[in-house]
């Protein structure tokens, strides 16, 4: 399933920290950020259910888009 989130990841340094966090919390997922988008979109392709609680962290904010 594909999940789409609006995030606060807007710099390369935040992207580095976010990448490490995502690799740790959802290791079998395929994900990417679109920093060119005004909402700094995060797309996650995962068979496991992904929600904001899994992604809740001190590094970046994210809100699931519908």
mmCIF file of the N, C-alpha and C atoms, coordinates in Angstrom:
data_MODEL
# 
_entry.id   MODEL 
# 
loop_
_atom_site.group_PDB 
_atom_site.id 
_atom_site.type_symbol 
_atom_site.label_atom_id 
_atom_site.label_alt_id 
_atom_site.label_comp_id 
_atom_site.label_asym_id 
_atom_site.label_entity_id 
_atom_site.label_seq_id 
_atom_site.pdbx_PDB_ins_code 
_atom_site.Cartn_x 
_atom_site.Cartn_y 
_atom_site.Cartn_z 
_atom_site.occupancy 
_atom_site.B_iso_or_equiv 
_atom_site.pdbx_formal_charge 
_atom_site.auth_seq_id 
_atom_site.auth_comp_id 
_atom_site.auth_asym_id 
_atom_site.auth_atom_id 
_atom_site.pdbx_PDB_model_num 
ATOM 1   N N  . UNK A 1 1  ? 0.846  -1.169 0.000  1.00 0.00 ? 1  UNK A N  1 
ATOM 2   C CA . UNK A 1 1  ? 0.000  0.000  0.000  1.00 0.00 ? 1  UNK A CA 1 
ATOM 3   C C  . UNK A 1 1  ? 0.896  1.237  0.000  1.00 0.00 ? 1  UNK A C  1 
ATOM 4   N N  . UNK A 1 2  ? 0.422  2.303  -0.633 1.00 0.00 ? 2  UNK A N  1 
ATOM 5   C CA . UNK A 1 2  ? 1.162  3.565  -0.694 1.00 0.00 ? 2  UNK A CA 1 
ATOM 6   C C  . UNK A 1 2  ? 0.543  4.543  0.306  1.00 0.00 ? 2  UNK A C  1 
ATOM 7   N N  . UNK A 1 3  ? 1.390  5.127  1.132  1.00 0.00 ? 3  UNK A N  1 
ATOM 8   C CA . UNK A 1 3  ? 0.979  6.137  2.097  1.00 0.00 ? 3  UNK A CA 1 
ATOM 9   C C  . UNK A 1 3  ? 1.644  7.452  1.712  1.00 0.00 ? 3  UNK A C  1 
ATOM 10  N N  . UNK A 1 4  ? 0.925  8.556  1.897  1.00 0.00 ? 4  UNK A N  1 
ATOM 11  C CA . UNK A 1 4  ? 1.451  9.872  1.535  1.00 0.00 ? 4  UNK A CA 1 
ATOM 12  C C  . UNK A 1 4  ? 1.301  10.802 2.736  1.00 0.00 ? 4  UNK A C  1 
ATOM 13  N N  . UNK A 1 5  ? 2.409  11.466 3.082  1.00 0.00 ? 5  UNK A N  1 
ATOM 14  C CA . UNK A 1 5  ? 2.434  12.355 4.237  1.00 0.00 ? 5  UNK A CA 1 
ATOM 15  C C  . UNK A 1 5  ? 2.980  13.720 3.853  1.00 0.00 ? 5  UNK A C  1 
ATOM 16  N N  . UNK A 1 6  ? 2.438  14.748 4.460  1.00 0.00 ? 6  UNK A N  1 
ATOM 17  C CA . UNK A 1 6  ? 3.005  16.097 4.411  1.00 0.00 ? 6  UNK A CA 1 
ATOM 18  C C  . UNK A 1 6  ? 4.017  16.144 5.546  1.00 0.00 ? 6  UNK A C  1 
ATOM 19  N N  . UNK A 1 7  ? 5.230  16.669 5.287  1.00 0.00 ? 7  UNK A N  1 
ATOM 20  C CA . UNK A 1 7  ? 6.257  16.665 6.328  1.00 0.00 ? 7  UNK A CA 1 
ATOM 21  C C  . UNK A 1 7  ? 6.929  18.028 6.479  1.00 0.00 ? 7  UNK A C  1 
ATOM 22  N N  . UNK A 1 8  ? 7.753  18.112 7.492  1.00 0.00 ? 8  UNK A N  1 
ATOM 23  C CA . UNK A 1 8  ? 8.561  19.315 7.723  1.00 0.00 ? 8  UNK A CA 1 
ATOM 24  C C  . UNK A 1 8  ? 10.009 19.102 7.277  1.00 0.00 ? 8  UNK A C  1 
ATOM 25  N N  . UNK A 1 9  ? 10.273 18.039 6.538  1.00 0.00 ? 9  UNK A N  1 
ATOM 26  C CA . UNK A 1 9  ? 11.628 17.764 6.041  1.00 0.00 ? 9  UNK A CA 1 
ATOM 27  C C  . UNK A 1 9  ? 11.871 18.665 4.844  1.00 0.00 ? 9  UNK A C  1 
ATOM 28  N N  . UNK A 1 10 ? 12.667 19.721 5.060  1.00 0.00 ? 10 UNK A N  1 
ATOM 29  C CA . UNK A 1 10 ? 12.855 20.710 4.002  1.00 0.00 ? 10 UNK A CA 1 
ATOM 30  C C  . UNK A 1 10 ? 14.319 21.060 3.737  1.00 0.00 ? 10 UNK A C  1 
ATOM 31  N N  . UNK A 1 11 ? 15.232 20.331 4.385  1.00 0.00 ? 11 UNK A N  1 
ATOM 32  C CA . UNK A 1 11 ? 16.653 20.575 4.166  1.00 0.00 ? 11 UNK A CA 1 
ATOM 33  C C  . UNK A 1 11 ? 17.384 19.238 4.044  1.00 0.00 ? 11 UNK A C  1 
ATOM 34  N N  . UNK A 1 12 ? 18.545 19.243 3.411  1.00 0.00 ? 12 UNK A N  1 
ATOM 35  C CA . UNK A 1 12 ? 19.320 17.998 3.315  1.00 0.00 ? 12 UNK A CA 1 
ATOM 36  C C  . UNK A 1 12 ? 19.699 17.407 4.677  1.00 0.00 ? 12 UNK A C  1 
ATOM 37  N N  . UNK A 1 13 ? 19.971 18.252 5.666  1.00 0.00 ? 13 UNK A N  1 
ATOM 38  C CA . UNK A 1 13 ? 20.327 17.708 6.983  1.00 0.00 ? 13 UNK A CA 1 
ATOM 39  C C  . UNK A 1 13 ? 19.130 17.015 7.644  1.00 0.00 ? 13 UNK A C  1 
ATOM 40  N N  . UNK A 1 14 ? 17.943 17.592 7.527  1.00 0.00 ? 14 UNK A N  1 
ATOM 41  C CA . UNK A 1 14 ? 16.741 16.925 8.052  1.00 0.00 ? 14 UNK A CA 1 
ATOM 42  C C  . UNK A 1 14 ? 16.489 15.629 7.305  1.00 0.00 ? 14 UNK A C  1 
ATOM 43  N N  . UNK A 1 15 ? 16.757 15.629 6.006  1.00 0.00 ? 15 UNK A N  1 
ATOM 44  C CA . UNK A 1 15 ? 16.574 14.423 5.194  1.00 0.00 ? 15 UNK A CA 1 
ATOM 45  C C  . UNK A 1 15 ? 17.487 13.302 5.674  1.00 0.00 ? 15 UNK A C  1 
ATOM 46  N N  . UNK A 1 16 ? 18.722 13.623 6.034  1.00 0.00 ? 16 UNK A N  1 
ATOM 47  C CA . UNK A 1 16 ? 19.646 12.607 6.555  1.00 0.00 ? 16 UNK A CA 1 
ATOM 48  C C  . UNK A 1 16 ? 19.106 11.972 7.833  1.00 0.00 ? 16 UNK A C  1 
ATOM 49  N N  . UNK A 1 17 ? 18.670 12.805 8.767  1.00 0.00 ? 17 UNK A N  1 
ATOM 50  C CA . UNK A 1 17 ? 18.133 12.283 10.030 1.00 0.00 ? 17 UNK A CA 1 
ATOM 51  C C  . UNK A 1 17 ? 16.844 11.489 9.797  1.00 0.00 ? 17 UNK A C  1 
ATOM 52  N N  . UNK A 1 18 ? 15.972 12.001 8.929  1.00 0.00 ? 18 UNK A N  1 
ATOM 53  C CA . UNK A 1 18 ? 14.714 11.321 8.626  1.00 0.00 ? 18 UNK A CA 1 
ATOM 54  C C  . UNK A 1 18 ? 14.984 9.969  7.965  1.00 0.00 ? 18 UNK A C  1 
ATOM 55  N N  . UNK A 1 19 ? 15.968 9.915  7.082  1.00 0.00 ? 19 UNK A N  1 
ATOM 56  C CA . UNK A 1 19 ? 16.318 8.666  6.400  1.00 0.00 ? 19 UNK A CA 1 
ATOM 57  C C  . UNK A 1 19 ? 16.727 7.590  7.395  1.00 0.00 ? 19 UNK A C  1 
ATOM 58  N N  . UNK A 1 20 ? 17.575 7.955  8.330  1.00 0.00 ? 20 UNK A N  1 
ATOM 59  C CA . UNK A 1 20 ? 18.019 6.999  9.347  1.00 0.00 ? 20 UNK A CA 1 
ATOM 60  C C  . UNK A 1 20 ? 16.837 6.506  10.175 1.00 0.00 ? 20 UNK A C  1 
ATOM 61  N N  . UNK A 1 21 ? 15.953 7.419  10.552 1.00 0.00 ? 21 UNK A N  1 
ATOM 62  C CA . UNK A 1 21 ? 14.780 7.050  11.343 1.00 0.00 ? 21 UNK A CA 1 
ATOM 63  C C  . UNK A 1 21 ? 13.863 6.104  10.571 1.00 0.00 ? 21 UNK A C  1 
ATOM 64  N N  . UNK A 1 22 ? 13.581 6.420  9.308  1.00 0.00 ? 22 UNK A N  1 
ATOM 65  C CA . UNK A 1 22 ? 12.698 5.582  8.508  1.00 0.00 ? 22 UNK A CA 1 
ATOM 66  C C  . UNK A 1 22 ? 13.297 4.199  8.271  1.00 0.00 ? 22 UNK A C  1 
ATOM 67  N N  . UNK A 1 23 ? 14.598 4.146  8.003  1.00 0.00 ? 23 UNK A N  1 
ATOM 68  C CA . UNK A 1 23 ? 15.249 2.851  7.814  1.00 0.00 ? 23 UNK A CA 1 
ATOM 69  C C  . UNK A 1 23 ? 15.166 1.991  9.066  1.00 0.00 ? 23 UNK A C  1 
ATOM 70  N N  . UNK A 1 24 ? 15.217 2.644  10.221 1.00 0.00 ? 24 UNK A N  1 
ATOM 71  C CA . UNK A 1 24 ? 15.128 1.917  11.494 1.00 0.00 ? 24 UNK A CA 1 
ATOM 72  C C  . UNK A 1 24 ? 13.707 1.453  11.796 1.00 0.00 ? 24 UNK A C  1 
ATOM 73  N N  . UNK A 1 25 ? 12.726 2.334  11.601 1.00 0.00 ? 25 UNK A N  1 
ATOM 74  C CA . UNK A 1 25 ? 11.345 2.027  12.011 1.00 0.00 ? 25 UNK A CA 1 
ATOM 75  C C  . UNK A 1 25 ? 10.565 1.196  10.998 1.00 0.00 ? 25 UNK A C  1 
ATOM 76  N N  . UNK A 1 26 ? 10.867 1.360  9.721  1.00 0.00 ? 26 UNK A N  1 
ATOM 77  C CA . UNK A 1 26 ? 10.151 0.596  8.687  1.00 0.00 ? 26 UNK A CA 1 
ATOM 78  C C  . UNK A 1 26 ? 11.164 0.044  7.671  1.00 0.00 ? 26 UNK A C  1 
ATOM 79  N N  . UNK A 1 27 ? 11.976 -0.920 8.112  1.00 0.00 ? 27 UNK A N  1 
ATOM 80  C CA . UNK A 1 27 ? 13.093 -1.395 7.293  1.00 0.00 ? 27 UNK A CA 1 
ATOM 81  C C  . UNK A 1 27 ? 12.702 -2.057 5.975  1.00 0.00 ? 27 UNK A C  1 
ATOM 82  N N  . UNK A 1 28 ? 11.526 -2.627 5.871  1.00 0.00 ? 28 UNK A N  1 
ATOM 83  C CA . UNK A 1 28 ? 11.135 -3.326 4.643  1.00 0.00 ? 28 UNK A CA 1 
ATOM 84  C C  . UNK A 1 28 ? 10.320 -2.460 3.696  1.00 0.00 ? 28 UNK A C  1 
ATOM 85  N N  . UNK A 1 29 ? 10.195 -1.193 3.998  1.00 0.00 ? 29 UNK A N  1 
ATOM 86  C CA . UNK A 1 29 ? 9.403  -0.286 3.157  1.00 0.00 ? 29 UNK A CA 1 
ATOM 87  C C  . UNK A 1 29 ? 10.296 0.423  2.141  1.00 0.00 ? 29 UNK A C  1 
ATOM 88  N N  . UNK A 1 30 ? 9.665  0.855  1.067  1.00 0.00 ? 30 UNK A N  1 
ATOM 89  C CA . UNK A 1 30 ? 10.328 1.710  0.084  1.00 0.00 ? 30 UNK A CA 1 
ATOM 90  C C  . UNK A 1 30 ? 9.732  3.096  0.277  1.00 0.00 ? 30 UNK A C  1 
ATOM 91  N N  . UNK A 1 31 ? 10.575 4.092  0.433  1.00 0.00 ? 31 UNK A N  1 
ATOM 92  C CA . UNK A 1 31 ? 10.072 5.437  0.720  1.00 0.00 ? 31 UNK A CA 1 
ATOM 93  C C  . UNK A 1 31 ? 10.909 6.471  -0.014 1.00 0.00 ? 31 UNK A C  1 
ATOM 94  N N  . UNK A 1 32 ? 10.316 7.652  -0.199 1.00 0.00 ? 32 UNK A N  1 
ATOM 95  C CA . UNK A 1 32 ? 11.069 8.783  -0.755 1.00 0.00 ? 32 UNK A CA 1 
ATOM 96  C C  . UNK A 1 32 ? 10.407 10.094 -0.359 1.00 0.00 ? 32 UNK A C  1 
ATOM 97  N N  . UNK A 1 33 ? 11.225 11.140 -0.322 1.00 0.00 ? 33 UNK A N  1 
ATOM 98  C CA . UNK A 1 33 ? 10.757 12.492 -0.044 1.00 0.00 ? 33 UNK A CA 1 
ATOM 99  C C  . UNK A 1 33 ? 10.774 13.298 -1.334 1.00 0.00 ? 33 UNK A C  1 
ATOM 100 N N  . UNK A 1 34 ? 9.808  14.180 -1.479 1.00 0.00 ? 34 UNK A N  1 
ATOM 101 C CA . UNK A 1 34 ? 9.784  15.129 -2.593 1.00 0.00 ? 34 UNK A CA 1 
ATOM 102 C C  . UNK A 1 34 ? 9.971  16.514 -2.001 1.00 0.00 ? 34 UNK A C  1 
ATOM 103 N N  . UNK A 1 35 ? 11.229 16.946 -1.901 1.00 0.00 ? 35 UNK A N  1 
ATOM 104 C CA . UNK A 1 35 ? 11.526 18.243 -1.300 1.00 0.00 ? 35 UNK A CA 1 
ATOM 105 C C  . UNK A 1 35 ? 11.210 19.399 -2.240 1.00 0.00 ? 35 UNK A C  1 
ATOM 106 N N  . UNK A 1 36 ? 10.927 19.102 -3.494 1.00 0.00 ? 36 UNK A N  1 
ATOM 107 C CA . UNK A 1 36 ? 10.532 20.135 -4.450 1.00 0.00 ? 36 UNK A CA 1 
ATOM 108 C C  . UNK A 1 36 ? 9.068  20.530 -4.261 1.00 0.00 ? 36 UNK A C  1 
ATOM 109 N N  . UNK A 1 37 ? 8.293  19.660 -3.656 1.00 0.00 ? 37 UNK A N  1 
ATOM 110 C CA . UNK A 1 37 ? 6.876  19.909 -3.406 1.00 0.00 ? 37 UNK A CA 1 
ATOM 111 C C  . UNK A 1 37 ? 6.726  20.858 -2.215 1.00 0.00 ? 37 UNK A C  1 
ATOM 112 N N  . UNK A 1 38 ? 5.741  21.735 -2.257 1.00 0.00 ? 38 UNK A N  1 
ATOM 113 C CA . UNK A 1 38 ? 5.548  22.701 -1.162 1.00 0.00 ? 38 UNK A CA 1 
ATOM 114 C C  . UNK A 1 38 ? 5.208  22.021 0.164  1.00 0.00 ? 38 UNK A C  1 
ATOM 115 N N  . UNK A 1 39 ? 4.705  20.789 0.114  1.00 0.00 ? 39 UNK A N  1 
ATOM 116 C CA . UNK A 1 39 ? 4.365  20.050 1.337  1.00 0.00 ? 39 UNK A CA 1 
ATOM 117 C C  . UNK A 1 39 ? 5.452  19.067 1.761  1.00 0.00 ? 39 UNK A C  1 
ATOM 118 N N  . UNK A 1 40 ? 6.584  19.068 1.052  1.00 0.00 ? 40 UNK A N  1 
ATOM 119 C CA . UNK A 1 40 ? 7.695  18.158 1.377  1.00 0.00 ? 40 UNK A CA 1 
ATOM 120 C C  . UNK A 1 40 ? 7.188  16.730 1.568  1.00 0.00 ? 40 UNK A C  1 
ATOM 121 N N  . UNK A 1 41 ? 6.563  16.223 0.542  1.00 0.00 ? 41 UNK A N  1 
ATOM 122 C CA . UNK A 1 41 ? 5.848  14.952 0.585  1.00 0.00 ? 41 UNK A CA 1 
ATOM 123 C C  . UNK A 1 41 ? 6.776  13.770 0.873  1.00 0.00 ? 41 UNK A C  1 
ATOM 124 N N  . UNK A 1 42 ? 6.293  12.890 1.737  1.00 0.00 ? 42 UNK A N  1 
ATOM 125 C CA . UNK A 1 42 ? 6.915  11.594 1.988  1.00 0.00 ? 42 UNK A CA 1 
ATOM 126 C C  . UNK A 1 42 ? 5.955  10.537 1.473  1.00 0.00 ? 42 UNK A C  1 
ATOM 127 N N  . UNK A 1 43 ? 6.447  9.682  0.580  1.00 0.00 ? 43 UNK A N  1 
ATOM 128 C CA . UNK A 1 43 ? 5.652  8.557  0.080  1.00 0.00 ? 43 UNK A CA 1 
ATOM 129 C C  . UNK A 1 43 ? 6.290  7.276  0.603  1.00 0.00 ? 43 UNK A C  1 
ATOM 130 N N  . UNK A 1 44 ? 5.452  6.400  1.125  1.00 0.00 ? 44 UNK A N  1 
ATOM 131 C CA . UNK A 1 44 ? 5.939  5.125  1.653  1.00 0.00 ? 44 UNK A CA 1 
ATOM 132 C C  . UNK A 1 44 ? 5.151  4.005  0.992  1.00 0.00 ? 44 UNK A C  1 
ATOM 133 N N  . UNK A 1 45 ? 5.877  3.049  0.448  1.00 0.00 ? 45 UNK A N  1 
ATOM 134 C CA . UNK A 1 45 ? 5.273  1.845  -0.124 1.00 0.00 ? 45 UNK A CA 1 
ATOM 135 C C  . UNK A 1 45 ? 5.618  0.703  0.826  1.00 0.00 ? 45 UNK A C  1 
ATOM 136 N N  . UNK A 1 46 ? 4.605  0.167  1.495  1.00 0.00 ? 46 UNK A N  1 
ATOM 137 C CA . UNK A 1 46 ? 4.849  -0.848 2.516  1.00 0.00 ? 46 UNK A CA 1 
ATOM 138 C C  . UNK A 1 46 ? 3.676  -1.800 2.620  1.00 0.00 ? 46 UNK A C  1 
ATOM 139 N N  . UNK A 1 47 ? 3.984  -3.059 2.857  1.00 0.00 ? 47 UNK A N  1 
ATOM 140 C CA . UNK A 1 47 ? 2.929  -4.035 3.114  1.00 0.00 ? 47 UNK A CA 1 
ATOM 141 C C  . UNK A 1 47 ? 2.429  -3.909 4.546  1.00 0.00 ? 47 UNK A C  1 
ATOM 142 N N  . UNK A 1 48 ? 3.287  -3.428 5.437  1.00 0.00 ? 48 UNK A N  1 
ATOM 143 C CA . UNK A 1 48 ? 2.892  -3.212 6.827  1.00 0.00 ? 48 UNK A CA 1 
ATOM 144 C C  . UNK A 1 48 ? 2.098  -1.908 6.920  1.00 0.00 ? 48 UNK A C  1 
ATOM 145 N N  . UNK A 1 49 ? 1.203  -1.839 7.884  1.00 0.00 ? 49 UNK A N  1 
ATOM 146 C CA . UNK A 1 49 ? 0.417  -0.618 8.073  1.00 0.00 ? 49 UNK A CA 1 
ATOM 147 C C  . UNK A 1 49 ? 1.316  0.475  8.635  1.00 0.00 ? 49 UNK A C  1 
ATOM 148 N N  . UNK A 1 50 ? 1.247  1.636  8.014  1.00 0.00 ? 50 UNK A N  1 
ATOM 149 C CA . UNK A 1 50 ? 2.039  2.783  8.438  1.00 0.00 ? 50 UNK A CA 1 
ATOM 150 C C  . UNK A 1 50 ? 1.069  3.859  8.903  1.00 0.00 ? 50 UNK A C  1 
ATOM 151 N N  . UNK A 1 51 ? 1.356  4.441  10.047 1.00 0.00 ? 51 UNK A N  1 
ATOM 152 C CA . UNK A 1 51 ? 0.528  5.554  10.496 1.00 0.00 ? 51 UNK A CA 1 
ATOM 153 C C  . UNK A 1 51 ? 1.422  6.596  11.172 1.00 0.00 ? 51 UNK A C  1 
ATOM 154 N N  . UNK A 1 52 ? 0.833  7.708  11.505 1.00 0.00 ? 52 UNK A N  1 
ATOM 155 C CA . UNK A 1 52 ? 1.604  8.806  12.097 1.00 0.00 ? 52 UNK A CA 1 
ATOM 156 C C  . UNK A 1 52 ? 2.250  8.407  13.419 1.00 0.00 ? 52 UNK A C  1 
ATOM 157 N N  . UNK A 1 53 ? 1.655  7.470  14.153 1.00 0.00 ? 53 UNK A N  1 
ATOM 158 C CA . UNK A 1 53 ? 2.242  7.046  15.423 1.00 0.00 ? 53 UNK A CA 1 
ATOM 159 C C  . UNK A 1 53 ? 3.593  6.384  15.194 1.00 0.00 ? 53 UNK A C  1 
ATOM 160 N N  . UNK A 1 54 ? 3.710  5.594  14.138 1.00 0.00 ? 54 UNK A N  1 
ATOM 161 C CA . UNK A 1 54 ? 4.985  4.950  13.816 1.00 0.00 ? 54 UNK A CA 1 
ATOM 162 C C  . UNK A 1 54 ? 6.020  6.011  13.479 1.00 0.00 ? 54 UNK A C  1 
ATOM 163 N N  . UNK A 1 55 ? 5.577  7.069  12.803 1.00 0.00 ? 55 UNK A N  1 
ATOM 164 C CA . UNK A 1 55 ? 6.490  8.102  12.353 1.00 0.00 ? 55 UNK A CA 1 
ATOM 165 C C  . UNK A 1 55 ? 6.646  9.247  13.348 1.00 0.00 ? 55 UNK A C  1 
ATOM 166 N N  . UNK A 1 56 ? 5.915  9.206  14.465 1.00 0.00 ? 56 UNK A N  1 
ATOM 167 C CA . UNK A 1 56 ? 6.015  10.284 15.457 1.00 0.00 ? 56 UNK A CA 1 
ATOM 168 C C  . UNK A 1 56 ? 7.433  10.304 16.020 1.00 0.00 ? 56 UNK A C  1 
ATOM 169 N N  . UNK A 1 57 ? 8.053  11.474 15.959 1.00 0.00 ? 57 UNK A N  1 
ATOM 170 C CA . UNK A 1 57 ? 9.451  11.574 16.358 1.00 0.00 ? 57 UNK A CA 1 
ATOM 171 C C  . UNK A 1 57 ? 9.809  13.025 16.625 1.00 0.00 ? 57 UNK A C  1 
ATOM 172 N N  . UNK A 1 58 ? 11.030 13.243 17.089 1.00 0.00 ? 58 UNK A N  1 
ATOM 173 C CA . UNK A 1 58 ? 11.495 14.601 17.378 1.00 0.00 ? 58 UNK A CA 1 
ATOM 174 C C  . UNK A 1 58 ? 12.238 15.222 16.197 1.00 0.00 ? 58 UNK A C  1 
ATOM 175 N N  . UNK A 1 59 ? 12.372 14.480 15.113 1.00 0.00 ? 59 UNK A N  1 
ATOM 176 C CA . UNK A 1 59 ? 13.149 14.947 13.970 1.00 0.00 ? 59 UNK A CA 1 
ATOM 177 C C  . UNK A 1 59 ? 12.303 15.732 12.982 1.00 0.00 ? 59 UNK A C  1 
ATOM 178 N N  . UNK A 1 60 ? 11.109 15.219 12.671 1.00 0.00 ? 60 UNK A N  1 
ATOM 179 C CA . UNK A 1 60 ? 10.254 15.910 11.714 1.00 0.00 ? 60 UNK A CA 1 
ATOM 180 C C  . UNK A 1 60 ? 8.787  15.651 12.012 1.00 0.00 ? 60 UNK A C  1 
ATOM 181 N N  . UNK A 1 61 ? 7.960  16.581 11.570 1.00 0.00 ? 61 UNK A N  1 
ATOM 182 C CA . UNK A 1 61 ? 6.510  16.441 11.699 1.00 0.00 ? 61 UNK A CA 1 
ATOM 183 C C  . UNK A 1 61 ? 5.976  15.780 10.439 1.00 0.00 ? 61 UNK A C  1 
ATOM 184 N N  . UNK A 1 62 ? 4.917  15.020 10.581 1.00 0.00 ? 62 UNK A N  1 
ATOM 185 C CA . UNK A 1 62 ? 4.262  14.474 9.395  1.00 0.00 ? 62 UNK A CA 1 
ATOM 186 C C  . UNK A 1 62 ? 2.773  14.291 9.668  1.00 0.00 ? 62 UNK A C  1 
ATOM 187 N N  . UNK A 1 63 ? 2.004  14.517 8.608  1.00 0.00 ? 63 UNK A N  1 
ATOM 188 C CA . UNK A 1 63 ? 0.554  14.388 8.673  1.00 0.00 ? 63 UNK A CA 1 
ATOM 189 C C  . UNK A 1 63 ? 0.130  13.611 7.435  1.00 0.00 ? 63 UNK A C  1 
ATOM 190 N N  . UNK A 1 64 ? -0.638 12.540 7.644  1.00 0.00 ? 64 UNK A N  1 
ATOM 191 C CA . UNK A 1 64 ? -1.072 11.744 6.507  1.00 0.00 ? 64 UNK A CA 1 
ATOM 192 C C  . UNK A 1 64 ? -2.066 12.523 5.648  1.00 0.00 ? 64 UNK A C  1 
ATOM 193 N N  . UNK A 1 65 ? -1.865 12.455 4.343  1.00 0.00 ? 65 UNK A N  1 
ATOM 194 C CA . UNK A 1 65 ? -2.772 13.083 3.394  1.00 0.00 ? 65 UNK A CA 1 
ATOM 195 C C  . UNK A 1 65 ? -3.726 12.023 2.880  1.00 0.00 ? 65 UNK A C  1 
ATOM 196 N N  . UNK A 1 66 ? -4.924 12.441 2.562  1.00 0.00 ? 66 UNK A N  1 
ATOM 197 C CA . UNK A 1 66 ? -5.924 11.496 2.038  1.00 0.00 ? 66 UNK A CA 1 
ATOM 198 C C  . UNK A 1 66 ? -6.196 11.754 0.588  1.00 0.00 ? 66 UNK A C  1 
# 
